[in-house]
């Protein structure tokens, strides 16, 4: 119905080129996984994109971002990583996205490095996230390297308290 994983991966560069063509100042970056297959098609390990208008809008936002990852459904194994903020009207602004094989130290490091280079551009920010080990690993580095601050989602703090503290 929608093609195979391989055929869709082969179409991804064409789709992203069209994205760049129709959305000025959009950033797209790939990390290729090994040599091309027998048909000469590169297999991506990670792909990052941030729409130009979202990057521009983010410059007007408070320098607080939320990051999270979610599972891709169906036959597409992998994770979608995203960074978003709230604008002055308290509306959610999706800023950057990545498709990665899994949420690991390496994938979170790559995603946040792309975000740092192409969106934040070496400003100090506050990152709000859950307690994922990959995020904690990167934040340990970026707190000292870039002066980033790190905080946790209140929902996760509450859920951990409810799980570990008996009700009185």
N, C-alpha and C positions, 0 to 999 in steps of 0.2 A: 504494500500500500504506500509506504513512504520511502522505500528503498532499503538498502542494507546499511549497516554501520560503515562499511568500507566506502560505499558509493557516496554516502553523506559526508564522510570525512574528505573525500576527494573533491566534493563540491564546496567545502568550506572556504578555501582561498578565493574562489570566484565570488561567493557571497560577501566575504569581507572586503574584497576590492570594490564591489558595488556599494557597500556601506561607506567606504572612504570617499567614493566618487559623489555620492548623494548627500553626505553629511560633512561639510568642510570642517577642518581642524580636528576631526576624529582621530584617535590614536588606536592602532591595532598592532599588537606584537605577538609573535609565535615563539615557542620553544619547540624545536623539532626533536623527535625521538628516534635517533639512529639514522642509518642510511635509507634512501628511498626503497620502496618495495619493488617487486619484479616488473611492475608496470611503470616504474619511475615516479610514483606518487610518494611525496613526503608524508609521514605520519606525525601529527602534532602530539606533543606531550601536554603542553599548556597553550592556551590562547587567551589574551587579555584584550579588552577593548573598553574605551571610554569615549562617549559622544562629545564632540566639540562644544555643543551648546551646554551640556551638563558641566563640563570643565569650567566654562566661562561663568555659568550660574554659581558654581561652587565658590568662586572667588568673592562672591557677595554674601556668602553664608558665614555663620560662626564656625570657627575652625574645630568643630567636633564632628567626628564621623563614627558611624556604626558599621561593623563588619560582621559577616556571618557566611556560612556555607550551607548548602542544601543538596540533597540527593537528586540526581537526574533520574527520571522515571522511565519505565519501559525497557527497551533493549539497549538503551544508552547508559552504560555504566560510567560513572564519573560524578563529579561534584561541580556545582555552580557556586563560585565565590563572588560576593558582592560587597560594595562599599556604598553607603548612602548617608545623607545628612538631612537636616531640616532647614528650610529656608525661613525668611523673616515672617512669612504667613503661616508658619508651623506646618507646612506641607512637606511630605517626604520627597527628597530629590535623589533618585538613583544616579550614582556618579560613575562607577566602574564595575566591570564584570570580568570574570575569567571562568573558563571551563578547564578543569584539571582532572587528572586520573583519580586522585584521592586527596583528602585533607591530611597533609603531612607537613613536617617542618619545611621541607623543600618547596612544596607548592605554596604555602602561606608566605614564605620568604620571597619567592618569585613574584607573587601577586602584589605584596606590599612594596617591593622594590619598584615594580612598574608603576604603582600608584604614587609612590614618592617622586619618582623621576618625572612623570608626565602630568600629574594632577596637583599634588601638594607643592612640588618644586621647592623643597627644603625649608618650608615654613614649619613652625612648631604647631602640632595639633594634639588633640585629645582623641584617643581611640576607645570606643566602647565595644566590648565583645563578651562572648561567653568564656568559659575556662578551657577551651580546646588547647591541648598541649602544643600544637603547631603555632597557634597565635601567641601563646605565652613565650615560646622560644624566640619568636621574632621580636616581640615587644621588649624582651630582656635586652636585645641588641639595640633596637631603635630608640629606647629610652635614653641610653647613654650616647649613641651616635648622632641622633637628630634632635634630641630634646623632647621627644614625644612623651605624652602622659598616657596612662592606661587605666581604664575603669571597667567595671563589670556591669552587665545588664542587671537591673534591679530584680527582674523576674527570676533570673538564675540565682541571685543571692537569696531571695525569699524561698525559692524551692529547696535550696541546700539547707537553709535554716529549718524548714519544715521537716526535712528528711532526717536531719541529725539531732534536732532538739525535741524532746518530748513535750507534748502540750501540757500546760499546767492547769 
